[in-house]
Amino acid sequence: MGKKTAIQRIEKLRDLINYHNRRYYQLDDPEISDSEYDRLMQELIALENSDTLGKQIDISLSPTQRVGAAPLGKFESIPHLSPMLSLANAFSEEDILSFDERVKRLLDTQENVSFVVEPKLDGIGVNLLYEKGILKYGSTRGDGAIGEDITQNLKTIHAIPLKMKSASGQVIPDKIEIRGEVYIRTDDFKKLNIQRLDDGDNQFANPRNAAAGSLRQLDSTITAKRPLSIFCYAIGFSEGIAFRTHLDFLQTLKDWGFPVNPHINKAEDIHTCIEYYHEMIARRETLPYEIDGTVIKVDSIDTQNRLGFVSRSPRWAIACKFAATQTTTIIEDIIIQVGRTGVLTPVAQMKPVRVGGVMVSRATLHNQDEINNKKLHIGDTVIVQRAGDVIPQIVKTVGPSAHENEQPFRIPDTCPMCGSRVVRLKGEAAHRCINLDCPAQIRENITHFVSRGGMDIEGLGEKLISQMLDSGIISDPADLYYLTEDDLTGLERIGDVSARNLLSSLEKSKTPSLEKFIFALGIRHTGEHVSKVLARRFGILDNIVNANGEELLSIKEIGPEISGSITTFFREPSNLRTMERLKKAGVSPVEGPIASGDLSGKTFVLTGTLQRFSRHKAKEIIESLGGNVSSSVTKNTDYVVGGTSPGSKLDKARLLGIPVLAEEAFLEITGQGVRGTG
């Protein structure tokens, strides 16, 4: 290949790769496979390194330079041409309304002010300086006036343009600062921490810390391996260009090739801003990245200029913060709970602290491996968070520990409830009490049996079950159906009316669905989903009891571990005796028709809001036809059903080439389509 032809090919390859980078990293809509992309990149690398071209080509703007450069000796300081100011904070609706009142007072108006509302990403703010459309420098916020030079690291983020695209109707400014937030997607963060654990490295506390640590690597090849993303949202200094509104600026940003958050909206008044704030709280856990609030900005640039700034923040914008989902506290004790299968679960009792608006004082530590990995001791100061804003969990220890030279807390060798030996079976993370007559296991077994997902016996809670066990009137689930009014009225705080109500609840529970009865039995590894699968497949209880391992393993959702648990359970004489006593007491599960199999073996994922019926109902329909419903999209997903306002699952499905069904198509394949009324 001649020099001229090689140079032409290099330019074409760069354009192609930049185009596909935009499709993949900014639009989440790739057009070629990973292997094809790698082939193009390798061809470009080979041509750029060809001896025949020498120094005739400039590779500084090439996409091949995004993989990182030689380690930097230190970070240089870069002054911002325009200060990177902080935002004032609002923590309630009242604070947001006060912001609106201040704006109107300063503008001397009672008319509604138009705003732009944005998600507030929990990431790291950066400043990008472009000269004649070329990325010159990239820096951290620093002290607002001077930041750290992290240009080489920022170049590894594929979503950041090395060269601004020419926007229709807009000139490329001679000089402009673009502000953005670097972040790590939630799924990528989880994978990163798993990899660090495998490598023997400390895990990051949260995606923000991971992003910050990645940007401050002295070796940009390390940064290049981190899954960093960016959304751009603001302008700093600019020369030779002006905008009428903030929304105009954001649209131009997209035209120039910068990623802009798709959830940014215009709000005609402050009440719309408040509605958006509550909407984002509701959507917070469905977003593929972490946000810690929303931002409200006056839309008109002229009005922004009239409002001006105070010492460290603009008067025309405010950050509306969500309740914190992470904070620090102290582990005051670690107790052991014994579950219905004999598993010993360590639970941290902590100094009460408010997390995400809720007072938290306990968090499960799961197992000994979890304790060892986090090096936990009683007395440690820890970061605690509410996972999914619901379940408290300890993230890591912080600060110096008085116990750092000591072994982490150890699960005892004997059961705290019965004193029996505790074992850890090969291949399992859990420690387990091996005494089948352990009082804790019996209590938990019966509690599980009567739960809403099982026999659903109203009025029978843990305290009453404990009373019954302590008094000796029950010792297994079947005993419940042989209780008399005299048995019950002999218990503390149980009168005649309460006793009759409970006996009535027990009577009503005697005809559960087959799947509920299977779940109530408490077979190890057999939760609600597997119980439904068994009921659909076999239809009759006796068929499940007599099923062999081969029959069970032929079911897609059942592997060797689940199959072994089921067959072991129904070969255990004491379990069969309990089931026989339940039968004699009149307990008879309703046997349903075996699934038609129209969707047999097919896995569905539901996303967005369906119009005809709830997602719960859609799940029931799929399962009744032999299909399965999963909460996450993987290569094994057969269909994704997309309603209105779908989340990131739809993007992932398209990325993996998984068929996406609109609601009408879903109704069609499940036979739920609208029928004429005649």
N, C-alpha and C positions, 0 to 999 in steps of 0.2 A: 504494500500500500504506500503510495507516494505521500509526501508531506502535506500537500494541499488537501488530498482526500482524507488523510488522517485527521487534520484539523477540523475539516467539515464534519467528520464522523463524531469527533469529540463534542462539538457544539450540539449536534443532534442528540447524542446520548445524554448530555447534561440537561437539555430541555425535557427529554423523555423522563429522566429520573426525577427531576424537580416536579414535573406534572404528576407522576405517580406518588411522590411523597405527599403532595397536596391531597390527592384522592384518599390516601391511606391515613395520614396523620391529622388532617384538618376536616375532611368531609366524612371520614369513617366509611368510605364507599370505594374500596379498591377495585381496579379493573383487571389486574393481572395477579398471578399466583406469586407466592414468596420466592419460589425457585426461579421464575422468569425475571423477577426483580433482581435477584442475586446475579443472574447471568449478565444482565445489563450493567450492573455495578462492576463486576469483575472485568468486563470488556473495557469499560472506561478507565479503570485503574491501570490495566495493561497498556492502553494507549498513552495515558498521561506519563507513565514511567518509561516509555520507549526511548531508547538512546538516540534514535534518528531525529526526534523532535527537539532534543536538547532543552534550551530555555526559551523556546519560541512561543510557549503557551503559559498563561497565568493560571495557576491552579488555586489561588486564594479564594475564589468564589465557587469552586467546584463542589458538588455534593459529596465527593470523596473526602473532603476535609472535615466532614461532620463526625468522623469516627474518633476524633481526639488528636491532640498534638503532644509534643514532649512535655514532661512535667515542668510546672512553673516553680521558680525558686521561691517566690512569695507573691502575695497579692499587692499590686500597686493601687494607689488611691486615685480616684477619678472624681472631679467636681461635677455635679449636675448643673446643666445650663439653667434649669428651673428647679426650685426646691421640690423634693418629694415629701409632701406634707402628710401628716396623719389626719384621720377623720375624728370628729367628735362622736361620742357614742350615745345611743338611745337604748334603753333596756325595757321599755314598756310602751303601750299605746299612748299613755300620757306624755311620755318623752317625745314621741313622734309628733303628736299634736302640738306640743310646745315648739318644736322645730318649725312647723308650718306657721305658727303665730309669729315667731321671730322674723321669718322671711317676709311675711306680709307687712309687719311693722317697719322693717328696714326699707321696704319698697313703697311704703305708704299707700297700701292698697287693701281692699277687702275682696278683690276678685280672686278666684281660684288660680293657683300657679300650677303649670304643667311640669311634671317630673319624669325622670327615667328611673326605673327600679331594676336592680341587678342582684344576683346571688353574690354573697360575700365569701369567696373561696378562702379556705384555711390553708394558705400556701405562703410563698415567699415573694414579696414584691421586687421587681427588677426594672431597670431603666435601660432602654435600647436606643442608642444614638445612631441615626442614619444621615449620611452626607451624600447628596445627589443620588439617593436611593440605595446606597451601599451600607451595610452594617459596619459601623466604625468601631463602636465600643458597646459593651454590655456590662452593667454594674449592679451591685446590690443597692438597697435603699440607704444603708449606712446610717449616718446621723441626719439624713434628710438633705444635707448640703453636699456631702462627699460620701461616695460609696466605694466598694472594693471592685477592682477590675476582674471580672469573671468572664471575659469575652470568650476565651477558648472553651470554657465549660458550656456557656450558653449556645455556642455554635453546634454542640452535639444534640441539641433539641431540634428535631426535624421540623417541628411546626413553626419555628422562627425563621422567617425569610432571610437569606443572606443578601438578597437583592429584592427591593420592592417591585411589585408588578405595576405596570402602567395602568391606572384606572381611567375608565372612560369619562371624559369631561373634567378630569382632575390632573393637574401637573404634579410631577414628583418634586416636593420641596427641596431646596438646597440643603436644608438642615432641619431635622425634626427629632424630638425625643418621644418614644412610644413607651408607655408604662404597661406592665402586665404582671400576672401572678403565676408563678411556676408551682406546679402541684403534681401529685402522684395519684393516679386513680386507685380506688379502694381495692379492687381485685389485684392490681399490680403490686400494691403495698403488701398484701397478704403473701403473695408469691415471693416477694423480696425478703420478707422476714423468715419464711420457711427456708429459703436458700441460705440466709445468714445463719440460721440455727444449724443446718446441715454442715456449714463451713466452720462451725465453732465460734462464730462472731456473736456479739450482743445484738439483740433485736432492737429495732427502732420503736420508740414509744407510740408514735403516730405518724401519719403520712407527712405532716408538716415538718417534723424533725428529720424525717428521711429526705425530704426535698432539700432542706437547708444543708444537711450534711453532704448531700450529693453535689450541690453547687459550690461548696467550699473545698472540694478536692484539689490538691495541688497537681494531681495527674488527671488530665481531662479524659484519658482513656477509661478511667474508673467511672467518671461521670457518664460517659457514653454508654456504659452498661446498665445505668439506672433508668427506669421507665418514666422519665420526666415529661410532663406536658405543660402547656401554657395557654392562658386566655389573656388577650390584651383588652384594655378597658379605658385608657386615659391618654391624654396628650400632655407633654411638658412644654419645653421650648419649641417654637416652630418659626420658620422663616420663609416668607413668600407664599403663605397659604392661610386661609381663614375659614371658619365654619359658622353656619347660622345657628345650628343646634347640636347638642351632644349626640343625638341619634344620627344626624348627618355625618358626624365624625366617625361614629361606629360603623356606619355603612361603608364609608370610604376606607376604613381600616380593613374591612372584609375584601373590598375591591383590590386593595394593595397586596392582599395575600396573607393577612394576619388572622389568626383564629379568634373569634369573638363568641362569647357564651350565648347559646341559642335561647336561654331563658330570660334574656333582658327584654323588658317591656316598657311601653310608655304608660304613664298614669296621669289622668287629667286632673286629679285632685289628691289631697292627702289621704282621704278615706280609701281610695283605690290602692294607695301605697300600703295602707294597713292591711287590706284584704290580701295583697301580694305577700306581705310578711307572714301572715298566717298560712297562706297556701304553701309557701316554701318550708315552713315548719312541718307541715303535713307531708311534703314530698321529700323531706331531707334524707330519709333512709333509703329512698328509691333512686337517688342520684348516684352516678358512678364515681363521685368524688365527694370529699367532705366540704361542707360549708358551715360557717359559724354565725351566719346572720344574713341580712340583706343590706344593700346600700341605696339610699335615695339621693338623687342629684337633680338640681334644677336643670331643665332641658335647654332653655335659651342661653346661648353663650353670652349674649349682650347682658342678660339679667345676671348671669354669674359674675361678669365683670363689675356690674353695679354693686353687687353684694360684697365682693372682695373677700378678704381673709382676716382672721385673727392671728395670733402669734404662730400657732402650729397647725392650723386647720382652716379649710375654706368655710365661709358662712353658708355656702350654697349646697352643701352635701352633709350627710350624716350616715353613720353606720348603725344599723339596728341589730343589736347582738342577740343571739339565742342564749338560753341558759347553758352554762358550761357543761360539757359531757365528760370532762376529765378534771380531777383535782387530786390533792394529796391528803393522806390521812395515815394513821398508825395502826398496825396489826396488834390488837390487845391480847388476843388468844387465838388458838387454832383448835377446833373441836372436831370430833369424828362422828359422822352420821352413818347409820347402817341401813341400806336399802332392802327392798323386798327380794332381790336376788343375792343378798349377802355382800354386796359391794360396799366397801368402806370409803366414804367420800369426805376428804378434809374440807372444812369450811372455816374461813377467816372471820373472826369477830373483830370489827374495827371500831375505832373511835368514830361516832356518827358524824357524817358530813353530807352536805347537800350537793348532789350531782344531777345535772339536767332537771333541776327544779324539784327533786325528790330526795328525802333524807335516806341515806344508805348506811347500814351498819354491818352487813354480812355479804360475803362473796365466796362462791365455791372455788376451791383450788383444784378440783377435778381428780388429780392422782399424784403419786410420788414424783413422776417424771416432770409434771408441771412445776411442782415445788422446787425440784432440783435445778431445772432450767432457769427459774427466776431467782434461785438462791434465797428463799424466803425463810425468815425466822420470826418468832414472836418478838414484838418490839420494833420491827423495821418500819421505816417511813416508806410508803408506797404511793404510786399513781394508781387511782381507781377510776374506772369509767363504766358507763352504762351501755353495754353492747346492744345496738339496735334501740337505744334509749329505753331499754327494758331491764336487761339482766346485768347486775353489777359484776364486774370482773377486775382483777388486779392486773395491771399492765406490766409493771416492773418496780423494783426498789429505786429509791432516789437518795442522794446524799450519802455521807459516810455512815456505816453501820457498826454498831458495837459488837456485832456477831460475825463480821466478815471473815474471821479466821476459824469460825465454827462450822460444823456440818449443818445443812439446812434441816428443818423440821422433819422428823421421821414418823411415818404411819406405824402404829404399834403392832407388835407381833401377835397380840391376842385381842379378841373382840371386846370392846368396851361394854357391850350389852350382856354377853353371856360368858366371857372368859375363854371361849374356844380358840383354837389355833387359827391364825390368819395366813392365807397362802396367796402367792401371785403366780398364776398359771403361765406357762411358757407362751409367748406371743401376745399376752394381754398386758394392758397398762394398769388394770385395776387390781387392788388387793381385795380378797374376798374371805368372809367368814364361812367355814365349811360345815357349820352346825345347822342342819335343816330345821331344827326346833328352836333356833334362836328367836327370842321374843320379838326383837326388832323386825326380823324378816316376816314373822307371822302377822304382826300388826300392819306392816307395809303391804303385804300380800292382800289382806282383807280390804285395806283402804283402796288399793288399786281395783279390786274386784267390784266395789260398790260405786266407783267413780263415774262421772258423767259419760266418759268414753266407753265404759263397761256396762254394768247392769243398771247404772243411773238410779240408785236408790236414794230418794230424797229424805233428808233429815238424819242421815247416818254419817257423821263426821268423825275425824280422828279421835277427838276426846271421848266420844261415846264408845267408839270401838275399843279404846284403851280401857275404859271402865268395864266393858263386857269381858275383855281378856283377863283383867285383874280379878274380876269376880268369878271367873271360871265358867261362865255360861256359854261361851263359844271358844273354839280352838282352831277352827278353819272356816272357810266361806260357807260351806254347806250348813253349818250349825245355825246360821242366820235364819234359815227357813223352817227351823224347828222351835223357834222362840215362842213363848206364850206371853200373854199379858202379865201374868204373875212374875215371870222372869224379868220383864222390863220395869215394872213398877217397883221392884226391889232395888233399882239403881238410883243413885243420887240425882235429884232434880228431874226425874221422869215420873210424871203423873199419869192418871188414867187416859186423858186425852192424848198426850204425847205418845203413850204406848200404842193406843189404837191407830193413831196416824202412821206410826212407823210400821206396824203390822200391815196396814193398808198399802203402804209404799212397797213393802216386800212382796205382797200379793201381785201388785201391778207389774212388778219387774220380772215375773216368771216367764214371760214370753218375749225375750229380747230378739233382735235380729241375730242371725248366725254370726255375722262379723263382730257384733258387740260381745257376744258370748265368748268367742275365741279370744278377743282382746282381754276380756275380764279374767280369763284363766291365768294371765300373767306369764305366758310362755316366753322364755328368754329370747331376745332379738325379734320378737313378733309384736310389732306395734300396730297402730290402727291401719296403716296402709297394707302391710302384709296380711293382716286379718281379713281385709276386704278382698285381697287377691285370692286367699284360700276359699272364702265363701263363694266368690264368683266361679272359681275353677271347679270346686267339688259339690257345691250346692247343698249337701247333706252332711251333718255332723259325723255320722259313722264313717263316711268316705274319707274324711280328714283324719279321724282316729286311726283308721286302718291303712292310710297311705304309706308307701315305703319310700326310701330315700331316692330311688330312681324316678318315681312319679313326681316327687317334690322338686327334684333338680331339673326336671323338664320345664318348669315354670321360669320365665325370664327373670323375675325379681328375686328368686330364691337361689342362694348359693349353698355351698357345703356347710357353713356355720349355722345358717338359719335352718336348713334341712335337718342337721344333727340335733338342734335344740327341739324341734317339733317331734321328731321320732323318739327322742329320749323322754320327752315329757309324757307321751302317750304310751310308753312302755313301763313307766314307773307305777307300781301297784298302788301306792298311796294316792296318786293323782286319779287313777281310775276309780278307786273307792270313793273319793270325794265327788267325782262326776256321777257315780251311781246313786249316791245319797241325794245329790241335787235333783236327779231324775225322779227319784221316789218322792221328793218333796213337791213335785209338780213343775219343776223348772224345765221348760221345753223350748229351745230356740226355734224361731220361725225359719224354716228352710226355704230358701229362695231359689228361683230358676238359675241354672247355670248360664253364665254370660254368653251372649250370642256370638261373641268373637268378631264382630264387624270391625273393631279397632284393635283386635288382639295383638299384643306385643308392641303397639305403637306408643311412643312417648310424646306428650304434648307439653308445651309451656304456655301459660296464659299471661298476657301483659296488657295494661291499659284497662279502660272501663268498657264493659259490654253493655249494650243497650237493652237486649231482650231479657236477660236475667243476670244474676250475680255470678261472679267467678266461682263461688262455692257450688252453685247449681251446675255451672258448666263442668266443673270437676266431677260431680256426681254422674252427669250424663256420659262423660268419657269413660269413667270407671265401669258404669253399667254396661258399656259396650265392649269391655275387655281391654281398654286402653289404660295408660298410666299418665299421671300428671306430675311434672317435676317443677321445682322452683327456679332452676337455673338452666341456661342454654349451654349444651355441650355438643360435641360431634355426634353423640348418640341420640340427640333430639330428632324426632321425625317431623314435627310441625310446631310452629309458633303461631298462636292465635292472637292477633293484634286488635285491640279495641281502640277507643279514643284516648288521646294523651298517653301513648305507649312510652315505656322507658328505654333504657339502654339495651334491654334484651332483644329488642327489634333490630338494633344496629348490629349486635353480635350475630344474630341469626343470618342477616344479609352477608356479613363478613364470612360466615362459615358455609354459605350457600344453602341454608336450610329453608324449605318452603314456608312462606308466611301466609296465613289464611286470614282474610277479612272476615268479619262476623257472618256475613251472608254465606260465604263458602263453608265456614264451620257448621252453620245450621244445615247446610245441604248434606255434608258428609255424615252428620250425626242423625239425619232424618228429622230434624227439628224445624225445618223450613215452614214458613207461613202457609197454612192450608186454607182453601176457600171454605166459607161457612155455608155455602149452598143457599 
